Amino acid sequence: MNDERQLIDGYLDEELTPDEERRLGEWLAADREHIRQFVRDAQLHRQIRDAVLARQAQTDALAAVERAERKPSPPLARSLAEWLAQLFAFPWTAARRGACLALAACLALLAGLGVWYFGPTVGKPVLAEIQGAGLSLKRAGQTLPAVAGTRLQSGDVLRAPENVTATISFAPEDTRIMIEPGTELKVTELSHGKRFAIGVGKLEASVARQRPFRPLVVTTAQAEARVLGTRFTLAVITNATRLEVAEGKVRLKRLNDGEEVRVGAGNYAVAARGYDLAPLPLTGSILREYWTNLPGAMWTELITHTNYPDRPDGWNYLTNLSSLEMPPDWADNYGLRLRGYVHPPKTGDYTFWIAAKDDASLWLSPDEEPENKVQMAHSRRAASRDWQRDAAQHTTALPLTAGRRYYFEVLHKAGVGDDHLAVAWQPPGGTREVIPGMYLSPFKLKPK
């Protein structure tokens, strides 16, 4: 938020963060005139909201706008200017001139707000781009050709098979929705906002600022995402919906209990039964540092190397991780350090396992601070995903809290021959699994 008017608008739309609410409270307490401005804005906001909620008034307003669009008329600013010119041609006193000027400003504001709140949605959904072959479009029970330039209607269902992507555009409005492979998307409503339903798959959207009370809404079996303007990604996986927000804010509601959360830029949330609904930092990435031409097969030989820990031969951020498991047979005679954070999806006790060839150790911190890490598990000469070779491979049950992040570190030393590395956990009430990438984020290196 950049100014007080934006803070007021955000408060009335219930979109302020706690810090922004504090700033608004300080601004209101600073001057009685600030309180008067807040009351005026709140009254105007309520009047417009009540008008929008009145179905008949909304219908009449939309009809009037459509009639006005069909009939040529001078621009609003020009009409007001002509009216003011005629008004000030009379010998008004200075006081009356001031009152009329204030009245004209109010009329201009109300006219602008009327167009904004009651105006039709800008742009119609069109299949702008299709990559690959096989996209299907079903309309009223019939399958139609899905080609670039096709205008979409309410009730249309798009199915993108594997290796096919499609983009829906609302030009000239700068709103675009990209459907990724393996996605089924239904257009459910267009007359009073943009509403879609995704049965399976993933979409990425860049949404221009929408009309108040006419957000873009995407529903899944588990959740509803409500957007006024932002960039986000929504994915439907087995019994869960994952929302990632790149810009702005998105309101995510879990359908089975109605619980809601606002997800801001750089965060994600998962809506699923048994999982805490909370915004968490974006995940799916960890830091990898490696040392090459390093003989031996013990992880202690890595930490005693002259270039460890600050001078690795290479490093990168592993992105789009599906799980905490490295590709097999990466190289010979190397040392590896993985660093990042785990984000538990629910509060409870977690047990961790590590399986590696030749030698690896797992370190965990009771918080997000690296200096508090403790070695918790160790694996030597275990087969791929062999969690039971010896008792040292797993930790005790560790209490973790949803909404927090915990620093972890993996040290791996590989000699000659095949190599592999994987880390698993068992969440409370769940079964053991290699830690999914959606619950991992990277440790960030500081610039040197």
C-alpha positions as CSV (number, residue, x, y, z in Angstrom):
1,M,0.0,0.0,0.0
2,N,1.5,3.4,-1.0
3,D,-0.9,5.9,0.5
4,E,-3.7,6.4,3.0
5,R,-6.5,6.0,0.4
6,Q,-5.2,2.6,-0.6
7,L,-5.1,1.6,3.1
8,I,-8.7,2.6,3.5
9,D,-9.8,0.8,0.4
10,G,-7.8,-2.3,1.5
11,Y,-9.5,-2.2,5.0
12,L,-13.0,-1.9,3.5
13,D,-12.2,-4.9,1.2
14,E,-10.7,-6.8,4.1
15,E,-7.4,-7.2,2.4
16,L,-5.0,-5.5,4.8
17,T,-2.1,-7.3,6.5
18,P,-1.6,-6.8,10.3
19,D,1.2,-4.3,9.6
20,E,-1.0,-2.3,7.2
21,E,-3.8,-2.3,9.7
22,R,-1.4,-0.9,12.3
23,R,-0.3,1.9,9.8
24,L,-3.9,2.8,9.2
25,G,-4.6,3.0,12.9
26,E,-1.7,5.3,13.4
27,W,-2.8,7.5,10.5
28,L,-6.3,7.8,11.9
29,A,-5.1,8.7,15.4
30,A,-2.9,11.5,14.0
31,D,-5.7,13.9,12.9
32,R,-9.4,14.1,13.4
33,E,-9.8,15.0,9.7
34,H,-8.4,11.6,8.9
35,I,-11.2,10.0,10.8
36,R,-13.8,12.2,8.8
37,Q,-12.2,11.1,5.6
38,F,-12.4,7.4,6.7
39,V,-16.1,7.8,7.6
40,R,-16.9,9.4,4.2
41,D,-15.1,6.7,2.3
42,A,-16.8,4.0,4.3
43,Q,-20.2,5.4,3.7
44,L,-19.6,5.7,0.0
45,H,-18.3,2.1,0.0
46,R,-21.4,0.8,1.7
47,Q,-23.8,2.7,-0.6
48,I,-22.1,1.2,-3.7
49,R,-22.0,-2.3,-2.1
50,D,-25.7,-2.2,-1.3
51,A,-26.4,-1.1,-4.8
52,V,-24.4,-3.9,-6.3
53,L,-26.1,-6.4,-4.1
54,A,-29.5,-5.3,-5.3
55,R,-30.0,-7.6,-8.3
56,Q,-32.6,-5.4,-10.0
57,A,-30.5,-2.3,-9.6
58,Q,-27.5,-4.1,-11.0
59,T,-29.5,-5.4,-14.0
60,D,-30.9,-2.0,-14.8
61,A,-27.4,-0.4,-14.5
62,L,-25.9,-3.0,-16.9
63,A,-28.7,-2.5,-19.4
64,A,-28.1,1.3,-19.2
65,V,-24.4,0.9,-19.8
66,E,-25.1,-1.4,-22.8
67,R,-27.5,1.2,-24.3
68,A,-25.0,3.9,-23.7
69,E,-22.3,2.0,-25.5
70,R,-24.6,1.6,-28.6
71,K,-25.4,5.3,-28.6
72,P,-22.4,7.7,-29.4
73,S,-21.9,10.2,-26.7
74,P,-19.1,12.8,-25.8
75,P,-16.5,11.7,-23.3
76,L,-17.4,12.2,-19.7
77,A,-14.7,14.7,-19.1
78,R,-15.7,16.8,-22.1
79,S,-19.4,16.8,-21.0
80,L,-18.5,17.9,-17.6
81,A,-16.3,20.6,-18.9
82,E,-19.1,22.0,-21.2
83,W,-21.5,21.9,-18.3
84,L,-19.1,23.8,-16.0
85,A,-18.5,26.4,-18.8
86,Q,-22.2,27.0,-19.0
87,L,-22.5,27.1,-15.2
88,F,-19.7,29.6,-14.7
89,A,-21.0,31.9,-17.4
90,F,-23.6,33.2,-14.9
91,P,-22.6,35.9,-12.4
92,W,-22.3,33.5,-9.4
93,T,-20.7,34.7,-6.2
94,A,-17.4,33.2,-5.2
95,A,-19.1,31.1,-2.5
96,R,-21.6,29.7,-5.0
97,R,-18.8,29.0,-7.5
98,G,-17.0,27.0,-4.8
99,A,-20.1,25.0,-3.9
100,C,-20.8,24.2,-7.6
101,L,-17.3,23.2,-8.2
102,A,-17.4,20.8,-5.2
103,L,-20.8,19.5,-6.5
104,A,-19.3,18.9,-10.0
105,A,-16.3,17.1,-8.5
106,C,-18.7,14.8,-6.5
107,L,-20.7,14.1,-9.7
108,A,-17.6,13.2,-11.6
109,L,-16.5,10.9,-8.8
110,L,-19.8,9.2,-8.7
111,A,-20.0,8.9,-12.4
112,G,-16.5,7.3,-12.6
113,L,-17.4,4.9,-9.7
114,G,-20.6,4.0,-11.5
115,V,-18.8,3.0,-14.6
116,W,-16.2,1.1,-12.6
117,Y,-18.6,-0.8,-10.4
118,F,-21.4,-1.4,-12.9
119,G,-19.5,-1.5,-16.2
120,P,-19.3,-4.8,-18.1
121,T,-16.3,-7.1,-17.8
122,V,-13.6,-6.0,-20.2
123,G,-12.7,-8.5,-22.9
124,K,-14.1,-12.0,-23.7
125,P,-12.2,-15.3,-23.1
126,V,-10.5,-16.5,-26.3
127,L,-8.2,-19.4,-26.9
128,A,-5.2,-17.3,-27.8
129,E,-2.5,-20.0,-28.0
130,I,-2.3,-23.8,-28.3
131,Q,0.9,-25.7,-28.1
132,G,0.6,-29.4,-29.3
133,A,-2.2,-31.4,-30.7
134,G,-5.2,-32.9,-29.0
135,L,-6.8,-30.1,-27.0
136,S,-10.6,-30.9,-26.7
137,L,-13.5,-28.4,-26.3
138,K,-16.8,-29.7,-25.1
139,R,-19.9,-27.4,-25.4
140,A,-23.4,-28.5,-24.5
141,G,-22.5,-32.1,-24.8
142,Q,-20.8,-31.7,-28.2
143,T,-17.1,-31.8,-29.0
144,L,-16.0,-28.8,-31.1
145,P,-12.7,-28.0,-32.8
146,A,-10.4,-26.3,-30.3
147,V,-8.3,-23.9,-32.4
148,A,-6.7,-20.6,-31.7
149,G,-9.2,-17.8,-31.9
150,T,-12.1,-19.8,-30.5
151,R,-14.3,-17.7,-28.2
152,L,-15.2,-19.5,-25.0
153,Q,-18.7,-19.6,-23.4
154,S,-20.1,-20.5,-20.0
155,G,-20.3,-24.2,-19.6
156,D,-17.3,-25.0,-22.0
157,V,-14.9,-27.7,-20.8
158,L,-11.3,-27.8,-22.0
159,R,-9.2,-30.9,-21.7
160,A,-5.5,-30.7,-22.3
161,P,-3.8,-34.1,-22.8
162,E,-0.1,-34.6,-21.9
163,N,2.3,-32.5,-23.9
164,V,-0.4,-29.9,-24.7
165,T,-0.7,-26.4,-23.3
166,A,-3.3,-23.7,-24.0
167,T,-3.6,-20.1,-23.1
168,I,-6.9,-18.2,-22.5
169,S,-6.8,-14.4,-23.1
170,F,-9.2,-11.7,-22.2
171,A,-7.7,-9.0,-24.4
172,P,-7.7,-6.0,-24.3
173,E,-7.8,-6.7,-20.6
174,D,-4.4,-8.0,-19.5
175,T,-5.7,-11.3,-18.0
176,R,-4.2,-14.6,-19.2
177,I,-4.7,-18.2,-18.0
178,M,-2.3,-20.9,-19.1
179,I,-3.6,-24.5,-18.9
180,E,-0.8,-27.0,-18.4
181,P,-0.7,-30.6,-19.8
182,G,-3.1,-33.1,-18.1
183,T,-5.6,-30.4,-17.1
184,E,-9.4,-30.2,-17.2
185,L,-10.8,-26.7,-16.9
186,K,-14.5,-25.7,-17.1
187,V,-15.8,-22.2,-17.7
188,T,-18.6,-21.9,-15.2
189,E,-19.6,-18.2,-15.2
190,L,-18.8,-15.1,-17.3
191,S,-21.7,-12.7,-16.9
192,H,-20.9,-11.6,-13.3
193,G,-17.2,-12.1,-13.1
194,K,-14.9,-14.9,-14.3
195,R,-15.5,-18.3,-12.7
196,F,-13.7,-21.5,-13.6
197,A,-13.6,-25.0,-12.1
198,I,-10.5,-27.2,-12.4
199,G,-11.0,-31.0,-12.0
200,V,-7.4,-32.1,-12.3
201,G,-4.1,-30.6,-13.4
202,K,-2.5,-27.2,-13.1
203,L,-3.0,-23.6,-14.4
204,E,-1.0,-20.4,-14.2
205,A,-2.7,-17.1,-14.3
206,S,-1.8,-13.4,-14.6
207,V,-5.0,-11.5,-13.6
208,A,-5.5,-7.8,-14.2
209,R,-7.3,-5.8,-11.6
210,Q,-10.9,-7.0,-11.6
211,R,-14.1,-5.1,-10.9
212,P,-15.0,-4.9,-7.2
213,F,-17.5,-7.7,-6.3
214,R,-16.6,-9.4,-9.6
215,P,-13.4,-11.4,-8.8
216,L,-11.9,-14.2,-10.8
217,V,-12.8,-17.4,-9.0
218,V,-11.3,-20.8,-9.5
219,T,-12.9,-23.8,-7.7
220,T,-11.6,-27.3,-7.2
221,A,-12.9,-30.3,-5.2
222,Q,-11.1,-29.0,-2.1
223,A,-10.9,-25.3,-2.4
224,E,-12.0,-22.0,-3.9
225,A,-9.4,-19.3,-4.9
226,R,-10.8,-15.7,-5.2
227,V,-8.7,-13.2,-7.0
228,L,-9.0,-9.4,-7.7
229,G,-5.7,-9.1,-9.5
230,T,-2.4,-11.0,-9.2
231,R,-0.1,-13.7,-10.6
232,F,-0.6,-17.2,-9.2
233,T,-0.4,-20.9,-9.9
234,L,-3.1,-23.4,-8.9
235,A,-2.5,-27.2,-8.9
236,V,-4.8,-30.0,-8.1
237,I,-3.0,-33.1,-6.9
238,T,-4.4,-36.2,-5.1
239,N,-7.0,-35.0,-2.6
240,A,-5.3,-31.6,-2.3
241,T,-5.2,-28.2,-3.9
242,R,-2.0,-26.2,-3.9
243,L,-1.9,-22.4,-4.5
244,E,1.3,-20.5,-5.2
245,V,1.2,-16.6,-5.4
246,A,3.8,-14.7,-7.3
247,E,2.3,-11.2,-7.0
248,G,-0.6,-9.7,-5.0
249,K,-2.9,-11.7,-2.7
250,V,-5.3,-14.5,-3.2
251,R,-8.0,-15.6,-0.8
252,L,-8.1,-19.4,-0.5
253,K,-11.1,-21.1,1.1
254,R,-11.2,-24.8,2.1
255,L,-14.6,-26.1,1.1
256,N,-15.0,-28.9,3.6
257,D,-15.1,-26.5,6.6
258,G,-15.2,-23.0,5.1
259,E,-11.9,-21.9,6.6
260,E,-10.1,-19.1,4.7
261,V,-6.6,-17.8,4.4
262,R,-5.0,-14.9,2.5
263,V,-1.9,-16.0,0.6
264,G,0.5,-13.2,-0.3
265,A,3.3,-12.9,-2.8
266,G,6.1,-15.4,-2.4
267,N,3.9,-17.9,-0.4
268,Y,1.8,-21.0,-1.0
269,A,-0.9,-22.8,0.8
270,V,-2.4,-26.4,0.6
271,A,-6.1,-27.1,1.0
272,A,-6.7,-30.7,2.1
273,R,-8.3,-32.7,4.8
274,G,-6.0,-33.1,7.9
275,Y,-3.6,-30.3,6.8
276,D,-3.3,-26.9,8.5
277,L,-4.4,-24.2,6.1
278,A,-1.7,-21.6,6.4
279,P,0.5,-19.4,4.1
280,L,4.0,-20.7,3.8
281,P,7.1,-19.6,1.9
282,L,7.3,-21.0,-1.7
283,T,8.9,-24.3,-1.9
284,G,10.2,-26.9,-4.3
285,S,13.9,-25.9,-4.2
286,I,17.1,-26.6,-2.1
287,L,20.7,-25.5,-2.3
288,R,23.3,-28.0,-3.6
289,E,27.0,-27.5,-3.1
290,Y,29.6,-30.0,-4.4
291,W,33.3,-30.8,-4.3
292,T,34.8,-32.9,-7.1
293,N,38.0,-35.0,-7.4
294,L,37.7,-36.0,-3.8
295,P,38.7,-39.6,-3.1
296,G,37.3,-41.7,-0.3
297,A,33.9,-42.9,0.7
298,M,33.2,-41.4,4.2
299,W,31.4,-38.1,4.8
300,T,34.0,-37.1,7.3
301,E,36.5,-36.9,4.4
302,L,34.3,-34.2,3.0
303,I,34.3,-32.0,6.1
304,T,38.1,-32.3,6.6
305,H,38.8,-31.2,3.0
306,T,40.8,-27.9,2.7
307,N,38.1,-26.3,0.6
308,Y,35.2,-27.2,2.9
309,P,32.9,-25.5,3.7
310,D,33.3,-22.2,1.9
311,R,34.9,-23.0,-1.4
312,P,32.9,-25.7,-3.3
313,D,33.8,-26.5,-6.9
314,G,30.2,-25.7,-7.8
315,W,26.8,-24.9,-6.5
316,N,23.2,-24.3,-7.7
317,Y,19.6,-24.2,-6.5
318,L,17.8,-27.4,-7.4
319,T,14.3,-26.1,-8.5
320,N,11.0,-27.8,-9.2
321,L,12.0,-30.7,-7.0
322,S,9.4,-33.5,-6.8
323,S,11.1,-34.9,-3.7
324,L,14.3,-34.9,-1.6
325,E,16.1,-37.5,-3.7
326,M,19.2,-37.0,-5.9
327,P,19.6,-38.5,-9.4
328,P,21.6,-41.8,-9.2
329,D,25.1,-42.2,-10.5
330,W,25.8,-38.5,-10.7
331,A,29.6,-38.8,-10.6
332,D,32.6,-40.5,-8.9
333,N,34.7,-39.2,-6.0
334,Y,32.6,-36.2,-5.0
335,G,31.3,-34.7,-1.8
336,L,27.8,-33.1,-1.6
337,R,26.1,-30.8,0.8
338,L,22.4,-30.1,0.6
339,R,21.0,-27.2,2.6
340,G,17.5,-25.9,3.1
341,Y,14.3,-25.9,5.2
342,V,11.5,-28.3,5.8
343,H,8.0,-26.9,6.2
344,P,5.8,-29.4,8.1
345,P,2.2,-29.2,6.8
346,K,0.6,-30.1,10.1
347,T,1.7,-30.0,13.8
348,G,2.8,-33.3,15.4
349,D,5.7,-35.8,15.6
350,Y,7.8,-36.5,12.5
351,T,10.4,-39.3,12.0
352,F,13.1,-38.9,9.4
353,W,15.1,-41.5,7.4
354,I,18.2,-41.3,5.2
355,A,19.4,-43.9,2.7
356,A,22.6,-43.4,0.7
357,K,25.6,-45.0,-1.0
358,D,28.4,-44.6,0.0
359,D,28.1,-42.5,3.1
360,A,25.8,-39.7,4.3
361,S,24.5,-37.9,7.4
362,L,21.3,-36.0,8.1
363,W,21.5,-32.9,10.3
364,L,18.4,-31.1,11.6
365,S,17.9,-27.9,13.7
366,P,15.1,-27.4,16.2
367,D,14.4,-24.1,14.5
368,E,15.5,-22.3,11.3
369,E,19.0,-21.4,12.6
370,P,21.8,-23.4,10.9
371,E,24.1,-23.0,13.9
372,N,21.7,-25.1,16.0
373,K,21.8,-28.2,13.7
374,V,22.4,-31.6,15.2
375,Q,23.4,-34.8,13.5
376,M,20.2,-37.0,13.6
377,A,20.8,-39.9,11.3
378,H,23.5,-41.7,9.3
379,S,23.5,-44.1,6.4
380,R,26.3,-46.2,5.0
381,R,26.3,-48.6,2.0
382,A,22.5,-48.8,2.0
383,A,20.6,-49.8,-1.2
384,S,18.4,-47.3,-2.9
385,R,15.5,-46.4,-0.5
386,D,16.6,-49.1,1.9
387,W,15.5,-47.5,5.1
388,Q,16.1,-50.5,7.3
389,R,19.8,-51.4,6.8
390,D,20.7,-50.2,10.3
391,A,19.0,-48.4,13.2
392,A,21.2,-45.2,12.7
393,Q,19.3,-44.4,9.5
394,H,16.3,-42.9,11.3
395,T,15.6,-40.3,13.9
396,T,13.4,-40.4,17.0
397,A,10.0,-38.8,16.7
398,L,10.6,-35.0,16.5
399,P,7.8,-32.5,17.4
400,L,7.4,-30.0,14.6
401,T,4.9,-27.1,14.2
402,A,3.0,-26.2,11.1
403,G,3.6,-22.7,9.8
404,R,7.3,-22.8,10.9
405,R,10.4,-23.9,9.0
406,Y,13.3,-26.0,10.2
407,Y,16.8,-26.0,8.9
408,F,18.3,-29.2,7.5
409,E,21.6,-30.3,6.0
410,V,22.7,-33.5,4.3
411,L,26.4,-34.4,3.8
412,H,27.0,-37.1,1.2
413,K,30.3,-38.6,0.1
414,A,30.4,-40.9,-2.9
415,G,33.4,-42.9,-4.1
416,V,33.7,-44.9,-7.3
417,G,30.7,-46.7,-8.8
418,D,26.9,-46.2,-8.4
419,D,25.7,-43.6,-5.9
420,H,22.3,-42.5,-4.7
421,L,20.7,-40.4,-1.9
422,A,17.2,-40.0,-0.5
423,V,15.6,-38.6,2.6
424,A,12.2,-39.6,3.9
425,W,9.8,-38.7,6.6
426,Q,6.7,-40.0,8.2
427,P,4.2,-37.1,9.1
428,P,1.8,-37.4,12.0
429,G,-1.0,-39.8,11.0
430,G,0.7,-40.6,7.7
431,T,3.0,-43.2,6.1
432,R,6.7,-43.0,5.3
433,E,7.5,-41.2,2.0
434,V,10.4,-39.4,0.4
435,I,9.9,-35.8,1.5
436,P,7.9,-34.1,-1.2
437,G,9.5,-31.0,-2.8
438,M,6.4,-28.9,-1.9
439,Y,7.6,-29.0,1.7
440,L,11.2,-27.9,1.0
441,S,12.8,-24.4,0.5
442,P,16.4,-23.5,-0.1
443,F,19.0,-22.0,2.2
444,K,20.0,-18.7,0.5
445,L,23.7,-18.0,0.1
446,K,24.8,-14.5,1.2
447,P,26.5,-12.3,-1.5
448,K,30.3,-12.2,-1.1
